[in-house]
Amino acid sequence: MRLRLKVLFLLPFSVSVACGTNNRLSNKVEPAGIKVETQNRPLKICVISDLNASYGSTSYPAEVSSVLGQMPGIKPDIILCSGDMVAGQKASLTDQNIRDMWDAFKITVLAPVSALQIPFGFTVGNHDASPSYVKDRAISEAFWKENVAATNLTFVDSTHYPFYYSYVKNNVFMMSWDAAGAEIRPEVYSWMKEQMEGKIARKARLRILIGHLPLYAIVDSKNKPGEVNSDPAAALNFFKTYGLDLYISGHQHAYYPAEKNGVRFLNMGAIGDGPRKLMGYPAEARKSYTIINIPVNGAKNFSYKTYTPGNEEIRLSSLPDSVIGFNGISRKDHR
């Protein structure tokens, strides 16, 4: 049984203090977990993405369990997943089919991570909760609300969880936004503005956003409207205006770190089915995951290490200097 302590203040809302419960914080109210997690400490993040197999599948490619099986050795402080955890977005799938996929995800991914007491931050992908698939979204929402405690996250604001919410780890502020489709709704931007102007984000040494769809196309199959952010100029301007340091995305199944106007971008490879080649780049596509190491001092100079599931490092020097898509150029982040 989970114990939940509700403390009422002379404010227009209440704050719940419990692991994995809804928090909406003002500048005056900070639960104990928040105080612990706003202390400066080194942070190791393991980022995974696009875990799913074919439509409706309740099994996962072997690489998913292989990568997760390495977590005791990697010892990440938090795992982030940039979406597509199940294989939905198909009209013929029944409610039971979709629930079975989420049950398989829990057994294969969430339960092993939770057993290690590693926080699990995620964003929903188009195969998890596409905006045009009401049934998928409803079942995804129900699953994540039932399993919120298993995420082990220290929430800053979970009012709109699991679609968009914020959390903190070792004084690094993180947000997940609803980028399961190309359009980011105005209310999401309004919420993000409020979050970025809050005390926790302002005092954080780094601010990270994770979403499924990227801003810019880097692979042939996603090099078209609908497969990337519908207004990347507006998104980039928002990121720059409010001091976002890093945007992590999935969907393209190709690893490519980029930088534009002082904002860093991590395009994630997949550990599920279908790795893809970068446009204009002959090297074969490989599945991959990424480790981000954020030091105590000079946090903005964080570094990436990206590996295949077999632990072969994908070196930055092996990637092209730029990738040209229909909606913009991605230039390699050399840091």
Backbone hydrogen bonds in HBPLUS format (Angstrom, degrees):
<---DONOR---> <-ACCEPTOR-->    atom                        ^
c    i                          cat <-CA-CA->   ^        H-A-AA   ^      H-
h    n   atom  resd res      DA  || num        DHA   H-A  angle D-A-AA Bond
n    s   type  num  typ     dist DA aas  dist angle  dist       angle   num
A0017-VAL N   A0005-LEU O   3.22 MM  12  5.68 176.8  2.22 169.5 168.6     1
A0158-SER N   A0023-ASN O   2.99 MM 135  5.66 146.1  2.11 146.1 155.6     2
A0034-ILE N   A0031-PRO O   3.05 MM   3  5.46 126.2  2.35 109.0 121.8     3
A0035-LYS N   A0031-PRO O   3.30 MM   4  6.73 154.4  2.37 150.4 157.5     4
A0036-VAL N   A0032-ALA O   3.13 MM   4  6.48 155.0  2.19 152.9 159.3     5
A0037-GLU N   A0033-GLY O   3.04 MM   4  6.24 161.9  2.08 147.7 152.6     6
A0038-THR N   A0034-ILE O   3.01 MM   4  6.11 115.9  2.43 144.9 158.9     7
A0039-GLN N   A0036-VAL O   3.37 MM   3  5.89 154.6  2.44 115.7 116.7     8
A0171-ASN N   A0037-GLU O   2.60 MM 134  5.78 155.6  1.66 159.7 150.6     9
A0043-LEU N   A0294-ILE O   2.96 MM 251  5.06 162.2  1.99 147.6 152.7    10
A0294-ILE N   A0043-LEU O   2.83 MM 251  5.06 169.6  1.84 158.0 160.7    11
A0077-ASP N   A0044-LYS O   2.78 MM  33  5.32 151.6  1.86 141.9 151.5    12
A0045-ILE N   A0292-ILE O   2.87 MM 247  5.02 167.7  1.88 151.9 155.6    13
A0292-ILE N   A0045-ILE O   2.81 MM 247  5.02 163.3  1.84 149.5 155.4    14
A0046-CYS N   A0078-ILE O   3.09 MM  32  6.52 162.0  2.12 155.3 160.8    15
A0080-LEU N   A0046-CYS O   2.88 MM  34  6.26 158.5  1.93 151.6 158.2    16
A0047-VAL N   A0290-THR O   2.75 MM 243  5.16 173.8  1.76 162.6 164.8    17
A0290-THR N   A0047-VAL O   3.10 MM 243  5.16 168.1  2.12 148.1 151.5    18
A0048-ILE N   A0080-LEU O   2.87 MM  32  6.31 161.0  1.90 163.0 169.0    19
A0082-SER N   A0048-ILE O   3.06 MM  34  6.63 150.6  2.14 153.3 157.5    20
A0271-ILE N   A0049-SER O   3.15 MM 222  6.39 146.3  2.27 174.5 171.2    21
A0050-ASP N   A0083-GLY O   2.94 MM  33  5.78 143.3  2.07 162.8 171.7    22
A0272-GLY N   A0050-ASP O   2.81 MM 222  5.60 131.4  2.04 151.8 145.6    23
A0051-LEU N   A0084-ASP O   2.91 MM  33  6.13 133.5  2.13 147.8 160.6    24
A0273-ASP N   A0052-ASN O   3.03 MM 221  6.36 165.6  2.05 157.6 161.4    25
A0057-SER N   A0054-SER O   2.95 MM   3  5.55 156.7  2.01 148.4 148.1    26
A0056-GLY N   A0087-ALA O   2.90 MM  31  5.35 166.7  1.92 140.2 143.6    27
A0064-VAL N   A0061-PRO O   3.04 MM   3  5.87 154.1  2.11 124.4 130.1    28
A0066-SER N   A0062-ALA O   3.04 MM   4  6.23 151.9  2.12 148.0 156.9    29
A0067-VAL N   A0063-GLU O   2.90 MM   4  6.00 162.0  1.93 146.8 149.4    30
A0068-LEU N   A0064-VAL O   3.05 MM   4  6.28 170.9  2.06 152.5 155.4    31
A0069-GLY N   A0065-SER O   2.82 MM   4  5.80 142.5  1.96 137.9 148.1    32
A0070-GLN N   A0067-VAL O   3.00 MM   3  5.35 154.3  2.06 108.2 116.4    33
A0071-MET N   A0068-LEU O   3.14 MM   3  5.44 165.5  2.16 111.1 115.7    34
A0073-GLY N   A0070-GLN O   3.04 MM   3  5.51 131.4  2.29 110.7 123.0    35
A0074-ILE N   A0070-GLN O   2.93 MM   4  6.17 157.5  1.98 153.7 161.1    36
A0075-LYS N   A0071-MET O   2.75 MM   4  5.58 164.1  1.78 153.9 157.4    37
A0079-ILE N   A0119-PRO O   2.92 MM  40  6.23 167.6  1.93 160.2 163.5    38
A0121-GLY N   A0079-ILE O   2.86 MM  42  6.23 156.1  1.92 165.3 168.4    39
A0081-CYS N   A0121-GLY O   2.87 MM  40  6.35 144.4  1.99 144.8 156.5    40
A0123-THR N   A0081-CYS O   3.07 MM  42  6.53 133.5  2.29 162.8 175.1    41
A0088-GLY N   A0127-HIS O   2.86 MM  39  4.49 140.4  2.01 133.5 135.9    42
A0093-LEU N   A0090-LYS O   3.11 MM   3  5.83 165.6  2.13 123.1 127.6    43
A0098-ILE N   A0094-THR O   3.07 MM   4  6.41 160.9  2.10 154.5 158.4    44
A0099-ARG N   A0095-ASP O   2.92 MM   4  6.22 161.1  1.96 151.8 157.4    45
A0100-ASP N   A0096-GLN O   2.84 MM   4  5.99 158.0  1.89 151.8 158.0    46
A0101-MET N   A0097-ASN O   3.07 MM   4  6.40 146.7  2.18 143.2 151.7    47
A0102-TRP N   A0098-ILE O   3.11 MM   4  6.49 159.0  2.16 150.2 155.1    48
A0103-ASP N   A0099-ARG O   2.86 MM   4  6.14 149.6  1.95 148.9 158.3    49
A0104-ALA N   A0100-ASP O   2.95 MM   4  6.20 151.4  2.04 143.2 150.5    50
A0105-PHE N   A0101-MET O   2.92 MM   4  6.25 150.5  2.01 146.1 154.6    51
A0106-LYS N   A0102-TRP O   2.96 MM   4  6.20 155.6  2.02 144.7 150.8    52
A0107-ILE N   A0103-ASP O   3.07 MM   4  6.36 159.4  2.11 148.0 152.7    53
A0108-THR N   A0104-ALA O   2.89 MM   4  5.99 165.4  1.91 152.9 157.1    54
A0109-VAL N   A0105-PHE O   2.76 MM   4  5.42 160.9  1.79 147.3 153.2    55
A0110-LEU N   A0105-PHE O   3.18 MM   5  6.51 149.5  2.28 138.1 145.8    56
A0111-ALA N   A0106-LYS O   2.78 MM   5  5.51 163.9  1.80 152.2 154.7    57
A0113-VAL N   A0109-VAL O   3.18 MM   4  6.33 161.9  2.22 154.9 160.4    58
A0114-SER N   A0110-LEU O   2.84 MM   4  5.96 165.3  1.86 155.6 160.4    59
A0115-ALA N   A0111-ALA O   2.88 MM   4  5.99 152.3  1.95 150.2 157.5    60
A0116-LEU N   A0113-VAL O   3.07 MM   3  5.28 135.5  2.28 101.0 113.1    61
A0118-ILE N   A0113-VAL O   3.42 MM   5  5.89 175.1  2.42 152.2 150.9    62
A0117-GLN N   A0114-SER O   2.87 MM   3  4.91 155.8  1.93 105.3 113.0    63
A0120-PHE N   A0151-THR O   2.76 MM  31  4.80 153.8  1.83 140.9 147.1    64
A0128-ASP N   A0125-GLY O   2.98 MM   3  5.06 149.7  2.08 102.6 112.3    65
A0129-ALA N   A0125-GLY O   2.91 MM   4  6.07 166.9  1.93 167.8 168.9    66
A0133-TYR N   A0130-SER O   2.95 MM   3  5.29 167.3  1.97 120.1 123.7    67
A0137-ARG N   A0133-TYR O   3.09 MM   4  6.41 162.7  2.12 156.2 161.0    68
A0138-ALA N   A0134-VAL O   2.97 MM   4  6.19 160.4  2.01 152.1 157.4    69
A0139-ILE N   A0135-LYS O   3.06 MM   4  6.24 165.3  2.08 154.3 157.5    70
A0140-SER N   A0136-ASP O   2.91 MM   4  6.01 158.3  1.96 148.8 155.7    71
A0141-GLU N   A0137-ARG O   2.88 MM   4  5.99 165.0  1.91 149.4 153.7    72
A0142-ALA N   A0138-ALA O   3.01 MM   4  6.20 160.5  2.05 144.0 149.3    73
A0143-PHE N   A0139-ILE O   2.94 MM   4  6.11 160.1  1.98 147.7 153.0    74
A0144-TRP N   A0140-SER O   3.04 MM   4  6.29 170.8  2.05 158.7 159.8    75
A0145-LYS N   A0141-GLU O   3.01 MM   4  6.16 152.1  2.09 149.1 156.9    76
A0146-GLU N   A0142-ALA O   3.00 MM   4  6.13 151.3  2.09 145.7 153.3    77
A0147-ASN N   A0143-PHE O   3.02 MM   4  6.21 138.0  2.20 142.5 154.5    78
A0150-ALA N   A0147-ASN O   3.02 MM   3  5.42 133.0  2.25 107.9 120.2    79
A0151-THR N   A0148-VAL O   3.10 MM   3  5.55 155.5  2.16 110.4 117.8    80
A0152-ASN N   A0149-ALA O   3.21 MM   3  5.75 150.8  2.30 111.9 118.9    81
A0168-VAL N   A0154-THR O   3.08 MM  14  5.94 150.5  2.17 157.4 165.2    82
A0156-VAL N   A0166-SER O   2.88 MM  10  5.27 170.9  1.88 119.6 122.2    83
A0157-ASP N   A0166-SER O   3.42 MM   9  5.20 160.0  2.46 115.3 119.4    84
A0166-SER N   A0157-ASP O   2.96 MM   9  5.20 159.1  2.01 140.7 147.5    85
A0161-TYR N   A0158-SER O   3.16 MM   3  4.87 166.9  2.18 103.2 106.7    86
A0163-PHE N   A0160-HIS O   3.04 MM   3  6.04 134.1  2.26 141.9 139.9    87
A0164-TYR N   A0160-HIS O   3.34 MM   4  5.48 166.2  2.36 116.2 120.3    88
A0165-TYR N   A0176-SER O   3.02 MM  11  5.51 142.3  2.17 142.5 153.6    89
A0176-SER N   A0165-TYR O   2.90 MM  11  5.51 163.6  1.93 163.2 168.0    90
A0167-TYR N   A0174-MET O   2.87 MM   7  5.36 156.9  1.92 153.2 157.6    91
A0174-MET N   A0167-TYR O   2.88 MM   7  5.36 169.3  1.89 169.1 165.4    92
A0169-LYS N   A0172-VAL O   3.09 MM   3  5.32 157.7  2.15 140.7 147.2    93
A0172-VAL N   A0169-LYS O   2.90 MM   3  5.32 141.2  2.05 113.4 124.5    94
A0205-ARG N   A0171-ASN O   3.02 MM  34  6.22 155.9  2.08 170.6 173.0    95
A0173-PHE N   A0206-LEU O   2.95 MM  33  6.21 149.6  2.04 173.3 163.6    96
A0208-ILE N   A0173-PHE O   2.86 MM  35  6.25 163.5  1.88 160.6 165.8    97
A0175-MET N   A0208-ILE O   2.89 MM  33  6.36 145.2  2.02 150.0 161.4    98
A0210-ILE N   A0175-MET O   2.86 MM  35  6.31 150.6  1.95 155.6 165.5    99
A0177-TRP N   A0210-ILE O   3.20 MM  33  6.57 155.6  2.26 154.1 160.6   100
A0179-ALA N   A0177-TRP O   3.08 MM   2  5.90 119.2  2.46 110.6  94.4   101
A0213-LEU N   A0179-ALA O   3.04 MM  34  5.50 159.3  2.08 141.5 148.0   102
A0230-SER N   A0182-ALA O   2.87 MM  48  5.10 162.1  1.90 133.9 130.2   103
A0188-VAL N   A0185-ARG O   2.95 MM   3  5.45 139.8  2.11 113.0 124.3   104
A0189-TYR N   A0185-ARG O   3.39 MM   4  6.89 154.4  2.46 150.3 157.0   105
A0190-SER N   A0186-PRO O   2.95 MM   4  6.25 157.4  2.00 151.3 158.2   106
A0191-TRP N   A0187-GLU O   3.01 MM   4  6.12 155.4  2.08 135.9 142.2   107
A0192-MET N   A0188-VAL O   2.87 MM   4  6.13 159.2  1.92 150.0 156.1   108
A0193-LYS N   A0189-TYR O   2.89 MM   4  6.09 157.4  1.94 151.2 156.7   109
A0194-GLU N   A0190-SER O   3.15 MM   4  6.42 160.0  2.20 145.5 150.3   110
A0195-GLN N   A0191-TRP O   2.92 MM   4  6.24 154.7  1.99 148.9 156.5   111
A0196-MET N   A0192-MET O   2.82 MM   4  6.04 168.2  1.83 158.9 160.9   112
A0197-GLU N   A0193-LYS O   3.03 MM   4  6.15 138.4  2.21 143.7 154.2   113
A0198-GLY N   A0195-GLN O   3.07 MM   3  5.20 156.4  2.13 104.7 112.1   114
A0202-ARG N   A0198-GLY O   3.00 MM   4  6.16 163.5  2.03 155.6 161.0   115
A0203-LYS N   A0199-LYS O   2.96 MM   4  6.06 150.7  2.05 149.3 155.9   116
A0204-ALA N   A0200-ILE O   3.07 MM   4  6.03 119.9  2.44 135.0 149.2   117
A0204-ALA N   A0201-ALA O   3.25 MM   3  5.08 143.6  2.39  94.3 104.7   118
A0245-ASP N   A0207-ARG O   2.90 MM  38  5.36 156.4  1.96 143.8 151.6   119
A0246-LEU N   A0207-ARG O   3.36 MM  39  6.76 148.5  2.46 152.1 155.6   120
A0209-LEU N   A0246-LEU O   2.90 MM  37  6.26 162.1  1.93 162.3 168.4   121
A0248-ILE N   A0209-LEU O   2.86 MM  39  6.26 163.2  1.88 159.0 163.7   122
A0211-GLY N   A0248-ILE O   2.94 MM  37  6.33 162.4  1.97 169.6 174.9   123
A0250-GLY N   A0212-HIS O   2.87 MM  38  4.77 146.6  1.98 123.0 134.0   124
A0229-ASN N   A0214-PRO O   2.79 MM  15  6.03 154.1  1.86 157.5 166.1   125
A0279-MET N   A0218-ILE O   2.88 MM  61  5.83 161.5  1.91 148.3 149.2   126
A0222-LYS N   A0219-VAL O   3.24 MM   3  5.67 147.1  2.35 110.4 119.4   127
A0223-ASN N   A0220-ASP O   3.14 MM   3  5.12 166.3  2.15 110.6 112.8   128
A0227-GLU N   A0224-LYS O   3.29 MM   3  6.06 162.5  2.33 140.1 143.2   129
A0235-ALA N   A0231-ASP O   3.13 MM   4  6.45 160.5  2.17 152.2 158.2   130
A0236-LEU N   A0232-PRO O   2.84 MM   4  5.94 168.0  1.85 150.8 154.1   131
A0237-ASN N   A0233-ALA O   2.97 MM   4  6.08 157.0  2.03 143.0 149.7   132
A0238-PHE N   A0234-ALA O   2.96 MM   4  6.16 153.2  2.03 144.6 151.8   133
A0239-PHE N   A0235-ALA O   2.88 MM   4  6.19 164.4  1.91 155.1 159.2   134
A0240-LYS N   A0236-LEU O   2.93 MM   4  6.13 164.8  1.95 153.0 156.5   135
A0241-THR N   A0237-ASN O   2.86 MM   4  5.96 162.5  1.89 148.1 153.6   136
A0242-TYR N   A0238-PHE O   3.03 MM   4  6.12 162.7  2.06 156.9 159.7   137
A0244-LEU N   A0239-PHE O   2.88 MM   5  4.89 163.8  1.91 148.3 148.9   138
A0243-GLY N   A0240-LYS O   3.45 MM   3  5.31 166.2  2.47  99.9 103.8   139
A0264-ARG N   A0245-ASP O   3.04 MM  19  6.10 166.6  2.06 143.6 145.0   140
A0247-TYR N   A0264-ARG O   2.92 MM  17  6.42 151.8  2.00 150.7 158.8   141
A0266-LEU N   A0247-TYR O   2.91 MM  19  6.25 164.0  1.94 150.8 153.6   142
A0249-SER N   A0266-LEU O   3.04 MM  17  6.35 165.5  2.06 155.5 156.6   143
A0268-MET N   A0249-SER O   2.96 MM  19  6.03 161.9  1.99 152.4 158.5   144
A0252-GLN N   A0250-GLY O   2.86 MM   2  5.76 140.7  2.02  93.2  90.3   145
A0276-ARG N   A0253-HIS O   3.02 MM  23  5.54 170.7  2.03 142.9 141.8   146
A0256-TYR N   A0267-ASN O   2.92 MM  11  5.01 149.8  2.01 137.5 140.2   147
A0267-ASN N   A0256-TYR O   3.10 MM  11  5.01 162.7  2.13 131.8 133.1   148
A0333-ASP N   A0257-PRO O   2.97 MM  76  5.42 159.6  2.01 118.2 119.4   149
A0258-ALA N   A0265-PHE O   2.78 MM   7  4.93 163.8  1.80 144.3 149.9   150
A0265-PHE N   A0258-ALA O   2.75 MM   7  4.93 165.8  1.76 145.0 142.9   151
A0259-GLU N   A0331-ARG O   3.05 MM  72  6.11 143.8  2.18 160.9 171.5   152
A0260-LYS N   A0263-VAL O   2.91 MM   3  5.38 161.1  1.94 153.9 159.2   153
A0263-VAL N   A0260-LYS O   2.96 MM   3  5.38 167.2  1.98 121.3 124.5   154
A0288-SER N   A0270-ALA O   2.96 MM  18  5.77 145.9  2.08 131.0 140.6   155
A0281-TYR N   A0278-LEU O   3.21 MM   3  5.42 144.9  2.34 137.0 130.6   156
A0289-TYR N   A0307-TYR O   2.93 MM  18  5.63 148.9  2.03 155.7 165.7   157
A0307-TYR N   A0289-TYR O   2.92 MM  18  5.63 158.1  1.97 162.2 169.2   158
A0291-ILE N   A0305-LYS O   2.69 MM  14  5.12 167.4  1.71 156.7 161.3   159
A0305-LYS N   A0291-ILE O   2.86 MM  14  5.12 137.4  2.04 146.6 156.9   160
A0293-ASN N   A0303-SER O   3.09 MM  10  5.57 159.5  2.14 153.0 159.3   161
A0303-SER N   A0293-ASN O   3.26 MM  10  5.57 156.5  2.32 146.5 149.2   162
A0301-ASN N   A0298-GLY O   2.94 MM   3  5.66 162.6  1.97 123.2 129.0   163
A0302-PHE N   A0299-ALA O   3.14 MM   3  5.60 124.0  2.47 126.1 123.9   164
A0314-ILE N   A0306-THR O   2.77 MM   8  5.53 167.8  1.78 146.5 149.8   165
A0308-THR N   A0312-GLU O   2.90 MM   4  5.26 150.9  1.98 138.4 147.0   166
A0311-ASN N   A0308-THR O   2.76 MM   3  5.11 156.9  1.81 123.4 124.2   167
A0318-SER N   A0315-ARG O   2.97 MM   3  5.48 155.4  2.03 112.5 120.3   168
A0319-LEU N   A0316-LEU O   3.10 MM   3  5.62 168.9  2.11 118.7 122.2   169
A0332-LYS N   A0321-ASP O   2.85 MM  11  5.12 173.8  1.85 139.7 141.5   170
A0323-VAL N   A0330-SER O   2.81 MM   7  5.19 149.1  1.90 146.3 156.6   171
A0330-SER N   A0323-VAL O   2.87 MM   7  5.19 172.7  1.88 158.3 159.0   172
A0325-GLY N   A0328-GLY O   2.93 MM   3  5.35 165.2  1.95 156.8 158.4   173
A0328-GLY N   A0325-GLY O   3.41 MM   3  5.35 174.3  2.41 105.4 107.0   174
